[in-house]
Amino acid sequence: MNLFDVYPLNDVTIVKAKGSYVWDEQGNQYLDLYGGHAVISIGHTHPHWVKRIEEQLEKIAFYSNSIKIPLQQELAKKLGEVSGKEDYQLFLCNSGAEANENALKLASFYNGRKKIIAFSKSFHGRTSLAVAATDNKNIVAPVNETDNVVFLPFNDEEALGAYFEQHGKEVSSVIVEGIQGVGGINVASESFLKTIRALCDKYGAVYIADSVQCGYGRSGKFFSHDFAGVNADIYTMAKGMGNGFPVAGIIIAPHIKPKHFQLGTTFGGNHLACAAALAVLEVIRGEKLMGNAVMVGKYLREELATMPELKNVRGRGLMIGFDVPEALGPLKKNLLANHKIFTGEAKPNVIRLLPSLALKKKDAEEFIEALKEEIAALHATA
Ligand SMILES: Cc1ncc(COP(=O)(O)O)c(C=O)c1O
């Protein structure tokens, strides 16, 4: 049997990982500023995470949600403490798309409405409603197409206000990334998020904060939406939540009450996933990783901003993007080939940095040096 070929791949096989570094089959070491697509939050194979999972594996890995799983309650408590949303309620699932799917569905159960507002350049996942709310026609199959999703321009308060004024009573939810990831590191303005909050309050709609990529401390705050100083009704999370162990969840404000059987899952919240997620929160708190994300992120953005060749340096914490001009087109590829540094991208010309929140300043310095060298080399050959 062959694999279903859905991605173009880098010609690298990684066999070992530690902290912000990974190694290939030949023993070559790479600096990982991509984190397997923003997933590695506390660092690869963090010893506390490994120990927590190993110890849990010896006891019990899985039983379904038909029994009590105290680890889920422990996770909810710790997540409340670290995120500051202590009065919210946790529902666990397995992936970012699934988290958004559940959030959109729960919002519709809550207010009995159908319309969803999403924004230009959004990415919310690949399952039916999540992909319908994603602004990329190429990944929406005919069966996913629905009139229930309306796209409005990102960060455009006027357009949002005008839509609510006309159709406000039909709107079930507004779903928005605090910092768009796949869309190219576009930060939602604080006043845009405040306007979403105010309009959702006025018209009885649900504000869903997609924190799958920008959440879990990556921005320097637990949820990047928190920069606006207003709460969402539902936050969705995945990626960094398990540091590579598949676990996801939504947290739900207290005014949205649970009803038996409306939401459910077989694998969500299993013992092993909870152990991994608990280890992540313990390390984020114990090693003050959000503070580190602020500090190293600031250093990176300031250094990047001094390079005249790179345009529009943006982001928060360790979620950083910049535009690469056409003349430096091979920059990302060359960083990997010549300097063994993994970075992320967003089409057509954005380099995205999504490293572990434990990235050390010296690693950031190594990247900046490599970048300068590579830009000079590309100029020399131009
Ligand atoms: C903002 C956002 N939401 C949702 C998703 C979907 O997550 P998953 O791939 O875990 O389904 C992603 C994945 O990149 C994302 O960036």
The ligand as an SDF file (V2000), in Angstrom:
LIG
                    3D

 16 16  0  0  0  0  0  0  0  0999 V2000
   -6.2440   28.5610   13.7460 C   0  0  0  0  0  0  0  0  0  0  0  0
   -6.4160   27.1070   13.4430 C   0  0  0  0  0  0  0  0  0  0  0  0
   -7.5950   26.5180   13.7140 N   0  0  0  0  0  0  0  0  0  0  0  0
   -7.7990   25.2100   13.4850 C   0  0  0  0  0  0  0  0  0  0  0  0
   -6.8050   24.4090   12.9480 C   0  0  0  0  0  0  0  0  0  0  0  0
   -7.0520   22.9510   12.6900 C   0  0  0  0  0  0  0  0  0  0  0  0
   -6.3630   22.1700   13.6030 O   0  0  0  0  0  0  0  0  0  0  0  0
   -6.1460   20.6050   13.3290 P   0  0  0  0  0  0  0  0  0  0  0  0
   -5.1850   20.4870   12.1940 O   0  0  0  0  0  0  0  0  0  0  0  0
   -5.6180   20.0890   14.6320 O   0  0  0  0  0  0  0  0  0  0  0  0
   -7.4730   20.0300   12.9950 O   0  0  0  0  0  0  0  0  0  0  0  0
   -5.5490   24.9790   12.6580 C   0  0  0  0  0  0  0  0  0  0  0  0
   -4.4600   24.1670   12.0670 C   0  0  0  0  0  0  0  0  0  0  0  0
   -3.5090   24.6410   11.5070 O   0  0  0  0  0  0  0  0  0  0  0  0
   -5.3570   26.3610   12.9110 C   0  0  0  0  0  0  0  0  0  0  0  0
   -4.1900   26.9650   12.6250 O   0  0  0  0  0  0  0  0  0  0  0  0
  1  2  1  0
  2  3  1  0
  2 15  2  0
  3  4  2  0
  4  5  1  0
  5  6  1  0
  5 12  2  0
  6  7  1  0
  7  8  1  0
  8  9  2  0
  8 10  1  0
  8 11  1  0
 12 13  1  0
 12 15  1  0
 13 14  2  0
 15 16  1  0
M  END
$$$$
